[in-house]
Amino acid sequence: MYLQQSKNQAGRIYLSFVQGYRKDGKVKHKTVEKIGYLDDLEKIYDDPIAHFKKLALERNLHVSPCHFKNEAI
């Protein structure tokens, strides 16, 4: 799982958690959780990117790779 930063046409940056996996030998990505716009999150957190990157790393430690193996995504 990692933190994805997506920019919309207006230039606002949106944060979300994304999980990478393989299906039929191809790499796929699934949005696990939508977090919100960076400018809104900066009102709540001093450094939202660092905060959510750390959270993604912590979540990776708690999720087994085989958790997604048999899951229909």
C-alpha positions, 0 to 999 in steps of 0.5 A: 500500500502506498500514498498516491497523489493525484492532481485534478484539472484545477491543480488541486492535489488529492490523496488516497491509499492505493494497493498494488497487486498482480492479476494474470501476470499484470500489475494492477492498482486498487484504491483502498481509501480516499483521504481528501484534498491536500489543501484541506488536510494542511488545515488539520495536519502540519505535514499531511503527506508525511503523516499519511505516508507513515500511516501507509507504512504502518498499514503495510506491516499489518497486512499479509501479502496473501490477504489479497491473493484469493480476493476478487478485486 
